[in-house]
Amino acid sequence: MATVIVDVMLKQEIHDPQGEAVLSASHRLGFGAVKGVRQGKRFEVELEGPADGAALAAVEELARELLANPVIEEFSVHATE
Amino acid sequence: MATVIVDVMLKQEIHDPQGEAVLSASHRLGFGAVKGVRQGKRFEVELEGPADGAALAAVEELARELLANPVIEEFSVHATE
């Protein structure tokens, strides 16, 4: 079994209210060095067989179709070490 | 400015309804090779200064206090390359 990671984040130009909420909470808790926070989703996808090119391509297609909204989000796919 | 990544996932023994929903949707879309999906959160934390030991320790404390629920979640912290 191979595990492929898909990280989905809002595009830079998209307003991130969740990230801002975490940022202000960080400051309230005294973490003044924190200058910005962006929040996204992380998927661990388990596949039959090795994490080869074909598997990564299939997960990329899955991400495009199901895991990310291409209008406002961008994603990256990588196999776990 | 340094960017430190915090990945928060449910502990293995915790039931993951979101992951299961994504798994069944994957199968409906024809991605039969997908055997399991777990969904979590990914935070990009921007800090003043370098991503040195002190910065990573501060973000680890932030994760423990704010970003993850230690009862049901586990997290990992790493600086971006």
Backbone of each chain as nested JSON, in Angstrom:
{
  "chains": [
    {"id": "A", "residues": [
      {"number": 1, "name": "MET", "atoms": {"N": [0.846, -1.204, 0.0], "CA": [0.0, 0.0, 0.0], "C": [0.881, 1.253, 0.0]}},
      {"number": 2, "name": "ALA", "atoms": {"N": [0.492, 2.221, -0.798], "CA": [1.245, 3.478, -0.821], "C": [0.351, 4.568, -0.238]}},
      {"number": 3, "name": "THR", "atoms": {"N": [0.957, 5.521, 0.43], "CA": [0.201, 6.665, 0.929], "C": [0.684, 7.919, 0.216]}},
      {"number": 4, "name": "VAL", "atoms": {"N": [-0.268, 8.602, -0.402], "CA": [0.044, 9.831, -1.13], "C": [-0.629, 10.987, -0.39]}},
      {"number": 5, "name": "ILE", "atoms": {"N": [0.108, 12.072, -0.183], "CA": [-0.416, 13.229, 0.535], "C": [-0.904, 14.283, -0.462]}},
      {"number": 6, "name": "VAL", "atoms": {"N": [-2.08, 14.829, -0.18], "CA": [-2.598, 15.953, -0.981], "C": [-2.805, 17.135, -0.033]}},
      {"number": 7, "name": "ASP", "atoms": {"N": [-2.082, 18.196, -0.289], "CA": [-2.255, 19.42, 0.506], "C": [-3.053, 20.426, -0.324]}},
      {"number": 8, "name": "VAL", "atoms": {"N": [-4.14, 20.903, 0.249], "CA": [-5.023, 21.842, -0.453], "C": [-5.053, 23.16, 0.323]}},
      {"number": 9, "name": "MET", "atoms": {"N": [-4.66, 24.248, -0.33], "CA": [-4.661, 25.562, 0.334], "C": [-5.443, 26.557, -0.535]}},
      {"number": 10, "name": "LEU", "atoms": {"N": [-6.001, 27.573, 0.109], "CA": [-6.637, 28.645, -0.651], "C": [-5.57, 29.35, -1.487]}},
      {"number": 11, "name": "LYS", "atoms": {"N": [-5.944, 29.823, -2.678], "CA": [-5.005, 30.6, -3.478], "C": [-4.644, 31.867, -2.708]}},
      {"number": 12, "name": "GLN", "atoms": {"N": [-3.432, 32.392, -2.966], "CA": [-2.931, 33.533, -2.192], "C": [-3.898, 34.714, -2.218]}},
      {"number": 13, "name": "GLU", "atoms": {"N": [-4.541, 34.926, -3.386], "CA": [-5.378, 36.135, -3.519], "C": [-6.745, 35.992, -2.84]}},
      {"number": 14, "name": "ILE", "atoms": {"N": [-7.031, 34.792, -2.338], "CA": [-8.348, 34.558, -1.725], "C": [-8.297, 34.874, -0.219]}},
      {"number": 15, "name": "HIS", "atoms": {"N": [-9.275, 35.624, 0.243], "CA": [-9.36, 35.982, 1.663], "C": [-9.531, 34.721, 2.507]}},
      {"number": 16, "name": "ASP", "atoms": {"N": [-8.805, 34.631, 3.632], "CA": [-8.803, 33.41, 4.448], "C": [-9.293, 33.74, 5.868]}},
      {"number": 17, "name": "PRO", "atoms": {"N": [-10.609, 33.798, 6.072], "CA": [-11.128, 34.169, 7.391], "C": [-10.704, 33.206, 8.504]}},
      {"number": 18, "name": "GLN", "atoms": {"N": [-10.596, 31.901, 8.173], "CA": [-10.165, 30.937, 9.201], "C": [-8.738, 31.254, 9.639]}},
      {"number": 19, "name": "GLY", "atoms": {"N": [-7.882, 31.508, 8.668], "CA": [-6.498, 31.835, 8.993], "C": [-6.415, 33.087, 9.852]}},
      {"number": 20, "name": "GLU", "atoms": {"N": [-7.261, 34.069, 9.532], "CA": [-7.247, 35.329, 10.318], "C": [-7.74, 35.089, 11.741]}},
      {"number": 21, "name": "ALA", "atoms": {"N": [-8.713, 34.206, 11.871], "CA": [-9.231, 33.908, 13.22], "C": [-8.131, 33.248, 14.052]}},
      {"number": 22, "name": "VAL", "atoms": {"N": [-7.374, 32.342, 13.426], "CA": [-6.283, 31.666, 14.146], "C": [-5.195, 32.681, 14.485]}},
      {"number": 23, "name": "LEU", "atoms": {"N": [-4.929, 33.613, 13.554], "CA": [-3.91, 34.638, 13.801], "C": [-4.274, 35.486, 15.025]}},
      {"number": 24, "name": "SER", "atoms": {"N": [-5.517, 35.95, 15.09], "CA": [-5.861, 36.81, 16.239], "C": [-5.872, 35.986, 17.531]}},
      {"number": 25, "name": "ALA", "atoms": {"N": [-6.277, 34.727, 17.454], "CA": [-6.234, 33.883, 18.671], "C": [-4.787, 33.661, 19.109]}},
      {"number": 26, "name": "SER", "atoms": {"N": [-3.884, 33.522, 18.13], "CA": [-2.468, 33.333, 18.48], "C": [-1.965, 34.548, 19.252]}},
      {"number": 27, "name": "HIS", "atoms": {"N": [-2.353, 35.733, 18.781], "CA": [-1.895, 36.956, 19.475], "C": [-2.501, 37.028, 20.871]}},
      {"number": 28, "name": "ARG", "atoms": {"N": [-3.766, 36.67, 21.003], "CA": [-4.402, 36.692, 22.342], "C": [-3.685, 35.731, 23.286]}},
      {"number": 29, "name": "LEU", "atoms": {"N": [-3.126, 34.643, 22.724], "CA": [-2.433, 33.669, 23.583], "C": [-0.969, 34.059, 23.81]}},
      {"number": 30, "name": "GLY", "atoms": {"N": [-0.574, 35.22, 23.245], "CA": [0.775, 35.707, 23.495], "C": [1.806, 35.331, 22.446]}},
      {"number": 31, "name": "PHE", "atoms": {"N": [1.392, 34.758, 21.321], "CA": [2.342, 34.391, 20.26], "C": [2.499, 35.586, 19.304]}},
      {"number": 32, "name": "GLY", "atoms": {"N": [3.189, 36.61, 19.813], "CA": [3.333, 37.85, 19.05], "C": [4.175, 37.71, 17.791]}},
      {"number": 33, "name": "ALA", "atoms": {"N": [5.047, 36.7, 17.755], "CA": [5.952, 36.553, 16.592], "C": [5.208, 36.037, 15.364]}},
      {"number": 34, "name": "VAL", "atoms": {"N": [3.982, 35.567, 15.549], "CA": [3.203, 35.03, 14.419], "C": [2.663, 36.192, 13.593]}},
      {"number": 35, "name": "LYS", "atoms": {"N": [3.04, 36.257, 12.329], "CA": [2.666, 37.401, 11.482], "C": [1.532, 37.05, 10.524]}},
      {"number": 36, "name": "GLY", "atoms": {"N": [1.342, 35.757, 10.258], "CA": [0.273, 35.365, 9.332], "C": [-0.02, 33.883, 9.49]}},
      {"number": 37, "name": "VAL", "atoms": {"N": [-1.284, 33.496, 9.241], "CA": [-1.66, 32.08, 9.301], "C": [-2.618, 31.806, 8.148]}},
      {"number": 38, "name": "ARG", "atoms": {"N": [-2.347, 30.729, 7.41], "CA": [-3.303, 30.282, 6.383], "C": [-3.668, 28.842, 6.719]}},
      {"number": 39, "name": "GLN", "atoms": {"N": [-4.977, 28.554, 6.612], "CA": [-5.438, 27.209, 6.973], "C": [-5.948, 26.498, 5.731]}},
      {"number": 40, "name": "GLY", "atoms": {"N": [-5.589, 25.211, 5.603], "CA": [-6.071, 24.423, 4.465], "C": [-6.365, 23.007, 4.893]}},
      {"number": 41, "name": "LYS", "atoms": {"N": [-6.46, 22.117, 3.886], "CA": [-6.793, 20.722, 4.165], "C": [-5.625, 19.818, 3.773]}},
      {"number": 42, "name": "ARG", "atoms": {"N": [-5.522, 18.715, 4.496], "CA": [-4.479, 17.718, 4.176], "C": [-5.173, 16.363, 4.088]}},
      {"number": 43, "name": "PHE", "atoms": {"N": [-4.912, 15.658, 2.971], "CA": [-5.5, 14.333, 2.779], "C": [-4.392, 13.297, 2.705]}},
      {"number": 44, "name": "GLU", "atoms": {"N": [-4.586, 12.2, 3.42], "CA": [-3.686, 11.052, 3.269], "C": [-4.472, 10.003, 2.491]}},
      {"number": 45, "name": "VAL", "atoms": {"N": [-4.042, 9.74, 1.255], "CA": [-4.776, 8.827, 0.36], "C": [-3.996, 7.51, 0.269]}},
      {"number": 46, "name": "GLU", "atoms": {"N": [-4.623, 6.422, 0.7], "CA": [-3.987, 5.102, 0.636], "C": [-4.377, 4.417, -0.674]}},
      {"number": 47, "name": "LEU", "atoms": {"N": [-3.357, 3.921, -1.379], "CA": [-3.594, 3.292, -2.676], "C": [-3.056, 1.873, -2.685]}},
      {"number": 48, "name": "GLU", "atoms": {"N": [-3.692, 1.019, -3.461], "CA": [-3.156, -0.312, -3.743], "C": [-1.888, -0.117, -4.556]}},
      {"number": 49, "name": "GLY", "atoms": {"N": [-0.864, -0.9, -4.285], "CA": [0.319, -0.839, -5.135], "C": [1.258, 0.294, -4.766]}},
      {"number": 50, "name": "PRO", "atoms": {"N": [2.358, 0.468, -5.525], "CA": [3.403, 1.438, -5.189], "C": [2.999, 2.872, -5.536]}},
      {"number": 51, "name": "ALA", "atoms": {"N": [3.672, 3.854, -4.897], "CA": [3.414, 5.284, -5.191], "C": [4.243, 5.685, -6.402]}},
      {"number": 52, "name": "ASP", "atoms": {"N": [3.957, 5.046, -7.537], "CA": [4.715, 5.368, -8.757], "C": [4.029, 6.504, -9.53]}},
      {"number": 53, "name": "GLY", "atoms": {"N": [4.557, 6.797, -10.722], "CA": [4.035, 7.908, -11.52], "C": [2.541, 7.786, -11.768]}},
      {"number": 54, "name": "ALA", "atoms": {"N": [2.101, 6.56, -12.083], "CA": [0.682, 6.357, -12.397], "C": [-0.177, 6.647, -11.168]}},
      {"number": 55, "name": "ALA", "atoms": {"N": [0.318, 6.214, -10.003], "CA": [-0.462, 6.437, -8.768], "C": [-0.553, 7.939, -8.482]}},
      {"number": 56, "name": "LEU", "atoms": {"N": [0.556, 8.646, -8.626], "CA": [0.547, 10.09, -8.364], "C": [-0.377, 10.802, -9.348]}},
      {"number": 57, "name": "ALA", "atoms": {"N": [-0.353, 10.338, -10.604], "CA": [-1.228, 10.963, -11.617], "C": [-2.698, 10.735, -11.259]}},
      {"number": 58, "name": "ALA", "atoms": {"N": [-3.014, 9.532, -10.783], "CA": [-4.411, 9.227, -10.421], "C": [-4.846, 10.099, -9.245]}},
      {"number": 59, "name": "VAL", "atoms": {"N": [-3.971, 10.274, -8.27], "CA": [-4.334, 11.083, -7.093], "C": [-4.448, 12.554, -7.495]}},
      {"number": 60, "name": "GLU", "atoms": {"N": [-3.624, 12.965, -8.441], "CA": [-3.719, 14.352, -8.94], "C": [-5.093, 14.586, -9.577]}},
      {"number": 61, "name": "GLU", "atoms": {"N": [-5.543, 13.583, -10.334], "CA": [-6.854, 13.711, -10.97], "C": [-7.958, 13.714, -9.907]}},
      {"number": 62, "name": "LEU", "atoms": {"N": [-7.8, 12.851, -8.906], "CA": [-8.761, 12.812, -7.787], "C": [-8.809, 14.182, -7.086]}},
      {"number": 63, "name": "ALA", "atoms": {"N": [-7.65, 14.766, -6.893], "CA": [-7.6, 16.077, -6.231], "C": [-8.326, 17.123, -7.073]}},
      {"number": 64, "name": "ARG", "atoms": {"N": [-8.088, 17.084, -8.383], "CA": [-8.713, 18.075, -9.261], "C": [-10.228, 17.906, -9.286]}},
      {"number": 65, "name": "GLU", "atoms": {"N": [-10.698, 16.627, -9.249], "CA": [-12.136, 16.359, -9.37], "C": [-12.89, 16.496, -8.045]}},
      {"number": 66, "name": "LEU", "atoms": {"N": [-12.19, 16.154, -6.942], "CA": [-12.954, 15.984, -5.69], "C": [-12.39, 16.756, -4.488]}},
      {"number": 67, "name": "LEU", "atoms": {"N": [-11.063, 16.785, -4.358], "CA": [-10.492, 17.275, -3.101], "C": [-10.298, 18.791, -3.083]}},
      {"number": 68, "name": "ALA", "atoms": {"N": [-10.129, 19.385, -4.258], "CA": [-9.877, 20.837, -4.275], "C": [-10.872, 21.533, -5.199]}},
      {"number": 69, "name": "ASN", "atoms": {"N": [-11.202, 22.753, -4.865], "CA": [-12.051, 23.58, -5.736], "C": [-11.104, 24.458, -6.551]}},
      {"number": 70, "name": "PRO", "atoms": {"N": [-10.876, 24.112, -7.833], "CA": [-9.847, 24.801, -8.613], "C": [-10.066, 26.304, -8.761]}},
      {"number": 71, "name": "VAL", "atoms": {"N": [-11.295, 26.77, -8.494], "CA": [-11.544, 28.209, -8.631], "C": [-10.834, 28.981, -7.52]}},
      {"number": 72, "name": "ILE", "atoms": {"N": [-10.861, 28.457, -6.302], "CA": [-10.297, 29.203, -5.168], "C": [-9.137, 28.489, -4.481]}},
      {"number": 73, "name": "GLU", "atoms": {"N": [-8.916, 27.223, -4.845], "CA": [-7.873, 26.475, -4.141], "C": [-6.803, 25.967, -5.097]}},
      {"number": 74, "name": "GLU", "atoms": {"N": [-5.611, 25.739, -4.535], "CA": [-4.54, 25.076, -5.286], "C": [-4.093, 23.887, -4.429]}},
      {"number": 75, "name": "PHE", "atoms": {"N": [-3.518, 22.874, -5.1], "CA": [-3.135, 21.685, -4.336], "C": [-1.763, 21.186, -4.763]}},
      {"number": 76, "name": "SER", "atoms": {"N": [-1.168, 20.405, -3.899], "CA": [0.099, 19.739, -4.258], "C": [-0.01, 18.284, -3.805]}},
      {"number": 77, "name": "VAL", "atoms": {"N": [0.625, 17.413, -4.581], "CA": [0.545, 15.968, -4.356], "C": [1.959, 15.433, -4.16]}},
      {"number": 78, "name": "HIS", "atoms": {"N": [2.178, 14.659, -3.107], "CA": [3.505, 14.031, -2.974], "C": [3.366, 12.715, -2.21]}},
      {"number": 79, "name": "ALA", "atoms": {"N": [4.242, 11.762, -2.559], "CA": [4.236, 10.468, -1.865], "C": [4.923, 10.658, -0.522]}},
      {"number": 80, "name": "THR", "atoms": {"N": [4.493, 9.852, 0.481], "CA": [5.184, 9.931, 1.767], "C": [6.528, 9.236, 1.601]}},
      {"number": 81, "name": "GLU", "atoms": {"N": [7.545, 9.74, 2.372], "CA": [8.891, 9.13, 2.237], "C": [8.826, 7.662, 2.642]}}
    ]},
    {"id": "B", "residues": [
      {"number": 1, "name": "MET", "atoms": {"N": [11.148, 36.607, 6.99], "CA": [9.965, 35.86, 7.433], "C": [10.151, 34.362, 7.161]}},
      {"number": 2, "name": "ALA", "atoms": {"N": [9.795, 33.571, 8.128], "CA": [9.883, 32.112, 7.961], "C": [8.466, 31.544, 7.915]}},
      {"number": 3, "name": "THR", "atoms": {"N": [8.286, 30.511, 7.165], "CA": [6.981, 29.83, 7.138], "C": [7.161, 28.434, 7.704]}},
      {"number": 4, "name": "VAL", "atoms": {"N": [6.38, 28.142, 8.723], "CA": [6.429, 26.827, 9.363], "C": [5.087, 26.133, 9.114]}},
      {"number": 5, "name": "ILE", "atoms": {"N": [5.162, 24.868, 8.715], "CA": [3.949, 24.107, 8.394], "C": [3.538, 23.259, 9.604]}},
      {"number": 6, "name": "VAL", "atoms": {"N": [2.253, 23.276, 9.921], "CA": [1.714, 22.398, 10.963], "C": [0.652, 21.504, 10.318]}},
      {"number": 7, "name": "ASP", "atoms": {"N": [0.894, 20.216, 10.331], "CA": [-0.09, 19.263, 9.815], "C": [-0.792, 18.597, 10.994]}},
      {"number": 8, "name": "VAL", "atoms": {"N": [-2.104, 18.673, 11.004], "CA": [-2.91, 18.115, 12.11], "C": [-3.805, 17.018, 11.549]}},
      {"number": 9, "name": "MET", "atoms": {"N": [-3.661, 15.799, 12.073], "CA": [-4.488, 14.689, 11.618], "C": [-5.163, 14.026, 12.826]}},
      {"number": 10, "name": "LEU", "atoms": {"N": [-6.305, 13.38, 12.568], "CA": [-6.932, 12.607, 13.636], "C": [-6.006, 11.447, 14.0]}},
      {"number": 11, "name": "LYS", "atoms": {"N": [-5.996, 11.059, 15.273], "CA": [-5.225, 9.887, 15.672], "C": [-5.782, 8.662, 14.948]}},
      {"number": 12, "name": "GLN", "atoms": {"N": [-4.919, 7.681, 14.73], "CA": [-5.302, 6.505, 13.926], "C": [-6.567, 5.826, 14.467]}},
      {"number": 13, "name": "GLU", "atoms": {"N": [-6.673, 5.786, 15.821], "CA": [-7.789, 5.017, 16.411], "C": [-9.116, 5.783, 16.384]}},
      {"number": 14, "name": "ILE", "atoms": {"N": [-9.067, 7.041, 15.932], "CA": [-10.282, 7.857, 15.932], "C": [-11.015, 7.705, 14.588]}},
      {"number": 15, "name": "HIS", "atoms": {"N": [-12.309, 7.469, 14.648], "CA": [-13.135, 7.319, 13.446], "C": [-13.114, 8.623, 12.636]}},
      {"number": 16, "name": "ASP", "atoms": {"N": [-12.968, 8.51, 11.311], "CA": [-12.821, 9.695, 10.454], "C": [-13.945, 9.742, 9.415]}},
      {"number": 17, "name": "PRO", "atoms": {"N": [-15.119, 10.252, 9.814], "CA": [-16.261, 10.258, 8.886], "C": [-15.994, 11.056, 7.605]}},
      {"number": 18, "name": "GLN", "atoms": {"N": [-15.222, 12.157, 7.729], "CA": [-14.924, 12.951, 6.523], "C": [-14.098, 12.117, 5.546]}},
      {"number": 19, "name": "GLY", "atoms": {"N": [-13.108, 11.437, 6.084], "CA": [-12.267, 10.601, 5.231], "C": [-13.085, 9.517, 4.554]}},
      {"number": 20, "name": "GLU", "atoms": {"N": [-14.019, 8.937, 5.291], "CA": [-14.863, 7.877, 4.712], "C": [-15.769, 8.418, 3.616]}},
      {"number": 21, "name": "ALA", "atoms": {"N": [-16.258, 9.65, 3.831], "CA": [-17.118, 10.269, 2.806], "C": [-16.313, 10.496, 1.527]}},
      {"number": 22, "name": "VAL", "atoms": {"N": [-15.075, 10.934, 1.668], "CA": [-14.223, 11.165, 0.495], "C": [-13.906, 9.831, -0.179]}},
      {"number": 23, "name": "LEU", "atoms": {"N": [-13.684, 8.796, 0.63], "CA": [-13.392, 7.465, 0.075], "C": [-14.553, 6.972, -0.792]}},
      {"number": 24, "name": "SER", "atoms": {"N": [-15.767, 7.071, -0.267], "CA": [-16.889, 6.548, -1.079], "C": [-17.116, 7.413, -2.316]}},
      {"number": 25, "name": "ALA", "atoms": {"N": [-16.893, 8.715, -2.186], "CA": [-17.028, 9.577, -3.374], "C": [-15.964, 9.213, -4.413]}},
      {"number": 26, "name": "SER", "atoms": {"N": [-14.757, 8.894, -3.935], "CA": [-13.692, 8.501, -4.867], "C": [-14.123, 7.272, -5.67]}},
      {"number": 27, "name": "HIS", "atoms": {"N": [-14.722, 6.322, -4.959], "CA": [-15.148, 5.096, -5.662], "C": [-16.262, 5.412, -6.656]}},
      {"number": 28, "name": "ARG", "atoms": {"N": [-17.198, 6.272, -6.262], "CA": [-18.286, 6.634, -7.194], "C": [-17.716, 7.287, -8.442]}},
      {"number": 29, "name": "LEU", "atoms": {"N": [-16.574, 7.991, -8.297], "CA": [-15.969, 8.675, -9.455], "C": [-15.058, 7.736, -10.244]}},
      {"number": 30, "name": "GLY", "atoms": {"N": [-14.972, 6.472, -9.77], "CA": [-14.199, 5.491, -10.534], "C": [-12.768, 5.312, -10.073]}},
      {"number": 31, "name": "PHE", "atoms": {"N": [-12.375, 5.906, -8.953], "CA": [-11.015, 5.741, -8.434], "C": [-10.975, 4.508, -7.53]}},
      {"number": 32, "name": "GLY", "atoms": {"N": [-11.046, 3.344, -8.163], "CA": [-11.135, 2.081, -7.414], "C": [-9.86, 1.744, -6.652]}},
      {"number": 33, "name": "ALA", "atoms": {"N": [-8.72, 2.282, -7.099], "CA": [-7.442, 1.93, -6.458], "C": [-7.297, 2.597, -5.087]}},
      {"number": 34, "name": "VAL", "atoms": {"N": [-8.178, 3.541, -4.767], "CA": [-8.09, 4.232, -3.475], "C": [-8.646, 3.322, -2.387]}},
      {"number": 35, "name": "LYS", "atoms": {"N": [-7.825, 2.981, -1.411], "CA": [-8.236, 2.025, -0.364], "C": [-8.601, 2.721, 0.943]}},
      {"number": 36, "name": "GLY", "atoms": {"N": [-8.112, 3.945, 1.13], "CA": [-8.42, 4.661, 2.381], "C": [-8.106, 6.135, 2.217]}},
      {"number": 37, "name": "VAL", "atoms": {"N": [-8.868, 6.965, 2.939], "CA": [-8.611, 8.41, 2.906], "C": [-8.757, 8.934, 4.331]}},
      {"number": 38, "name": "ARG", "atoms": {"N": [-7.799, 9.74, 4.768], "CA": [-7.932, 10.435, 6.058], "C": [-7.775, 11.92, 5.777]}},
      {"number": 39, "name": "GLN", "atoms": {"N": [-8.643, 12.719, 6.389], "CA": [-8.611, 14.162, 6.134], "C": [-8.202, 14.889, 7.401]}},
      {"number": 40, "name": "GLY", "atoms": {"N": [-7.324, 15.903, 7.229], "CA": [-6.899, 16.69, 8.395], "C": [-6.74, 18.144, 8.002]}},
      {"number": 41, "name": "LYS", "atoms": {"N": [-6.021, 18.876, 8.833], "CA": [-5.845, 20.31, 8.588], "C": [-4.355, 20.612, 8.371]}},
      {"number": 42, "name": "ARG", "atoms": {"N": [-4.118, 21.644, 7.564], "CA": [-2.743, 22.084, 7.292], "C": [-2.693, 23.59, 7.55]}},
      {"number": 43, "name": "PHE", "atoms": {"N": [-1.725, 24.006, 8.37], "CA": [-1.571, 25.433, 8.663], "C": [-0.21, 25.902, 8.156]}},
      {"number": 44, "name": "GLU", "atoms": {"N": [-0.209, 27.051, 7.502], "CA": [1.045, 27.704, 7.144], "C": [1.184, 28.898, 8.083]}},
      {"number": 45, "name": "VAL", "atoms": {"N": [2.158, 28.838, 8.975], "CA": [2.332, 29.875, 9.998], "C": [3.537, 30.731, 9.619]}},
      {"number": 46, "name": "GLU", "atoms": {"N": [3.308, 32.019, 9.394], "CA": [4.386, 32.942, 9.052], "C": [4.912, 33.605, 10.331]}},
      {"number": 47, "name": "LEU", "atoms": {"N": [6.259, 33.552, 10.481], "CA": [6.875, 34.089, 11.69], "C": [7.894, 35.154, 11.32]}},
      {"number": 48, "name": "GLU", "atoms": {"N": [8.059, 36.101, 12.212], "CA": [9.172, 37.053, 12.102], "C": [10.454, 36.27, 12.309]}},
      {"number": 49, "name": "GLY", "atoms": {"N": [11.5, 36.597, 11.544], "CA": [12.79, 35.956, 11.795], "C": [12.89, 34.58, 11.17]}},
      {"number": 50, "name": "PRO", "atoms": {"N": [14.03, 33.901, 11.407], "CA": [14.331, 32.62, 10.748], "C": [13.56, 31.456, 11.374]}},
      {"number": 51, "name": "ALA", "atoms": {"N": [13.433, 30.357, 10.61], "CA": [12.758, 29.148, 11.119], "C": [13.778, 28.315, 11.9]}},
      {"number": 52, "name": "ASP", "atoms": {"N": [14.291, 28.906, 12.974], "CA": [15.299, 28.183, 13.77], "C": [14.621, 27.342, 14.865]}},
      {"number": 53, "name": "GLY", "atoms": {"N": [15.414, 26.756, 15.743], "CA": [14.884, 25.889, 16.796], "C": [13.844, 26.595, 17.645]}},
      {"number": 54, "name": "ALA", "atoms": {"N": [14.125, 27.843, 17.983], "CA": [13.202, 28.589, 18.865], "C": [11.861, 28.803, 18.153]}},
      {"number": 55, "name": "ALA", "atoms": {"N": [11.93, 29.115, 16.852], "CA": [10.687, 29.351, 16.089], "C": [9.874, 28.058, 16.031]}},
      {"number": 56, "name": "LEU", "atoms": {"N": [10.531, 26.95, 15.748], "CA": [9.811, 25.662, 15.668], "C": [9.204, 25.301, 17.023]}},
      {"number": 57, "name": "ALA", "atoms": {"N": [9.949, 25.597, 18.092], "CA": [9.426, 25.286, 19.434], "C": [8.187, 26.143, 19.723]}},
      {"number": 58, "name": "ALA", "atoms": {"N": [8.226, 27.401, 19.305], "CA": [7.08, 28.294, 19.551], "C": [5.852, 27.801, 18.77]}},
      {"number": 59, "name": "VAL", "atoms": {"N": [6.079, 27.38, 17.527], "CA": [4.949, 26.911, 16.714], "C": [4.413, 25.595, 17.271]}},
      {"number": 60, "name": "GLU", "atoms": {"N": [5.32, 24.779, 17.812], "CA": [4.872, 23.527, 18.426], "C": [3.949, 23.817, 19.614]}},
      {"number": 61, "name": "GLU", "atoms": {"N": [4.326, 24.811, 20.396], "CA": [3.499, 25.184, 21.551], "C": [2.154, 25.746, 21.072]}},
      {"number": 62, "name": "LEU", "atoms": {"N": [2.21, 26.574, 19.993], "CA": [0.966, 27.117, 19.405], "C": [0.06, 25.971, 18.931]}},
      {"number": 63, "name": "ALA", "atoms": {"N": [0.666, 24.974, 18.314], "CA": [-0.122, 23.832, 17.828], "C": [-0.776, 23.105, 18.994]}},
      {"number": 64, "name": "ARG", "atoms": {"N": [-0.006, 22.891, 20.064], "CA": [-0.541, 22.183, 21.23], "C": [-1.68, 22.972, 21.87]}},
      {"number": 65, "name": "GLU", "atoms": {"N": [-1.548, 24.312, 21.908], "CA": [-2.543, 25.137, 22.621], "C": [-3.767, 25.467, 21.766]}},
      {"number": 66, "name": "LEU", "atoms": {"N": [-3.536, 25.588, 20.422], "CA": [-4.619, 26.189, 19.618], "C": [-5.001, 25.377, 18.385]}},
      {"number": 67, "name": "LEU", "atoms": {"N": [-3.999, 24.819, 17.702], "CA": [-4.278, 24.255, 16.375], "C": [-4.757, 22.806, 16.432]}},
      {"number": 68, "name": "ALA", "atoms": {"N": [-4.379, 22.077, 17.452], "CA": [-4.761, 20.655, 17.511], "C": [-5.449, 20.352, 18.84]}},
      {"number": 69, "name": "ASN", "atoms": {"N": [-6.386, 19.418, 18.795], "CA": [-7.023, 18.938, 20.03], "C": [-6.266, 17.669, 20.429]}},
      {"number": 70, "name": "PRO", "atoms": {"N": [-5.414, 17.769, 21.473], "CA": [-4.528, 16.637, 21.79], "C": [-5.267, 15.355, 22.173]}},
      {"number": 71, "name": "VAL", "atoms": {"N": [-6.549, 15.466, 22.493], "CA": [-7.288, 14.253, 22.875], "C": [-7.501, 13.37, 21.649]}},
      {"number": 72, "name": "ILE", "atoms": {"N": [-7.835, 13.972, 20.512], "CA": [-8.176, 13.162, 19.326], "C": [-7.244, 13.399, 18.144]}},
      {"number": 73, "name": "GLU", "atoms": {"N": [-6.368, 14.411, 18.25], "CA": [-5.527, 14.737, 17.092], "C": [-4.05, 14.653, 17.448]}},
      {"number": 74, "name": "GLU", "atoms": {"N": [-3.235, 14.438, 16.39], "CA": [-1.781, 14.519, 16.543], "C": [-1.293, 15.49, 15.47]}},
      {"number": 75, "name": "PHE", "atoms": {"N": [-0.131, 16.1, 15.724], "CA": [0.336, 17.101, 14.76], "C": [1.835, 16.936, 14.508]}},
      {"number": 76, "name": "SER", "atoms": {"N": [2.271, 17.48, 13.39], "CA": [3.712, 17.525, 13.111], "C": [4.036, 18.932, 12.618]}},
      {"number": 77, "name": "VAL", "atoms": {"N": [5.235, 19.38, 12.959], "CA": [5.673, 20.743, 12.646], "C": [6.942, 20.661, 11.811]}},
      {"number": 78, "name": "HIS", "atoms": {"N": [6.996, 21.38, 10.698], "CA": [8.265, 21.422, 9.945], "C": [8.361, 22.734, 9.191]}},
      {"number": 79, "name": "ALA", "atoms": {"N": [9.616, 23.185, 9.026], "CA": [9.849, 24.429, 8.283], "C": [9.739, 24.123, 6.802]}},
      {"number": 80, "name": "THR", "atoms": {"N": [9.305, 25.113, 6.02], "CA": [9.274, 24.888, 4.568], "C": [10.712, 24.94, 4.07]}},
      {"number": 81, "name": "GLU", "atoms": {"N": [11.015, 24.142, 3.0], "CA": [12.394, 24.12, 2.46], "C": [12.736, 25.49, 1.903]}}
    ]}
  ]
}
